[in-house]
């Protein structure tokens, strides 16, 4: 069985054909449009995938010397949502046109199982280190579909750290190859980098024997609180009630910004709508009418 795999989760357009004998073809196009921005721009990544996905898939099929595969698989996330949707939609369309099965693949699970394609293959259970874009973690793989997360980075993943430090030092993008090349000529004893936090600690401040980069920032904490419904969104304030708790009253009477004060007075603002009144809800309500 020969399976066409498509991957577009970030800034690389990739296609490969895998058969019973292993990897039959592997074609990767790395996008260079992000170099001017010092990092991956999601919208530009999605557009670049649209430009190169067709020729990348065609090249993978030609290298494998097949016209159509027996099945199609594609990354379905996690990743840049726009980029993921490009490859996912394209793969589904190919599977439907060829009338072959389609399988969605979890991005991280694909990394965990990739060593099974090469010899010697690891035996279950085994440990796997995932270093992919925004993910740096260690998993214990017990069997197919059963994985346990043993540890992960608390802030930035390794790839993000490379790119950010390279941008701060003016080394260009991507930062990984440049930083790796410079590291070979550096002094490994000059800077003591922080060690992983001990078991049971979740605070980055407990890192031992060193400090983080002086310009590194921690991720802000999200304060949990009650979610209130907005007026006009399926709930909100009851009739006749006024907002409380310091809420700013922003809505205005129609045309207040377009008409001058003289036109507002001519329009007949009520006794509650003083000169220059901005909000129609502060005007006195109309007198109730009685039935004859």
Secondary structure, DSSP 8 states (H G I E B T S, - for coil): --EEEEE-SSSEEEEEEEETTEEEEEEEEE--TTGGGTS--HHHHHHHHHHHHHHHHHHHHHHHT-SS-SEEEEE-SSS-HHHHHHHHHHHHHHHHHHT-EEEEE-HHHHHHHGGGGSSS---SSEEEEEEETTEEEEEEEEETTEEEEEEE-SS--HHHHHHHHHHHTT--SSHHHHHHHHHTTS-TTTS-------TT---GGG--SS---TT---------------TTSS--S-TT----TT-------TTTTTS-HHHHHHHT--TTS-TT---GGGS---------
